[in-house]
Amino acid sequence: MKKILGLVGVALLVAGPAFAADMAVKAPVRAPLMPVLGWGGWYVGANAGWVGTASDGITNTGTDTGAGGLGNGLATGAIPTSLNLKYSGFIGGAQIGYNWQVGSWVYGLEADFDGASAKGDATIGPITVPGHVPQTTTYHRELDWLATFRGRLGVTLAPAFLVYATGGLAVGETKLGNSYICPTCAPPASTESSTTNQSSNTSAGWTAGGGAEWMFAPNWSVKAEYLYVDLGKHNSSIAYTYGANVSTLTSRANDTMHIVRGGINFHF
């Protein structure tokens, strides 16, 4: 009996560490905790989309000291008083911003700079009216670049999904051009450099809009955004001199635009 008990004791002594080791190997492993998504802090990113004018187009006004120049051509219908000329095209660039988060509310500041390839051209004529030789006018509009400095205020509908409103300062460069073509005028309009002009305008205005942003990974988000931009009214003026008479034509456009774009951000 004593021999049997001794053998059992030896077996337990030998098997105990092995059993403990086996238990340690088979102990359940806890899954790592998922990182908490947050919107606070710095971020940088890129954006791209579409820009198009929101205004109706161009209006023309003129002056004339005689009966054969730009002002008279405008009054008689040889030159249009208005035309629907818009521009649209690609816009894209980069942005940087900083967010603060308080509960489900997110507020912050964002600045961006975008280049644009958005142009529009029109040729009206030649138009012939009684008492006038055929006359043609051409027009050009363009957006070269746009920068905005905006505040943002949003709310998280889910920890990873943000909707926001935004607005602030907009600064951009637009171009407006016009010209007068009249080969049979006396003198021909092509002999006067003042009958062609293009004004380049760097101006400040305002912008407002909104968007939605999804944080698809702890440091990455994508967004879709709409902005309305108003950079004000701009003019381009040309002049035509015939004999002792001087005439002018001023084309005016309101540079308001719609922007629809998407973007991606990296959050630090």
Secondary structure, 3 states (H helix, E strand, C coil): CHHHHHHHHHHHHHHHHHHHHHHHHCCCCCCCCCCCCCCCEEEEEEEEEEEEECCCCEEEEEEECCCCCHHHHHHHCCCCCEECCCCEEEEEEEEEEEEEEECCEEEEEEEEEEEEEEEEEEEEEEECCCCCCCEEEEEEEEEEEEEEEEEEEEEEEECCEEEEEEEEEEEEEEEEEEEEECCCCCCCHHHCHHHEEEEEEEEEEEEEEEEEEEEEECCEEEEEEEEEEEEEEEEEEEEEEECCEEEEEEEEEEEEEEEEEEEEEEEC
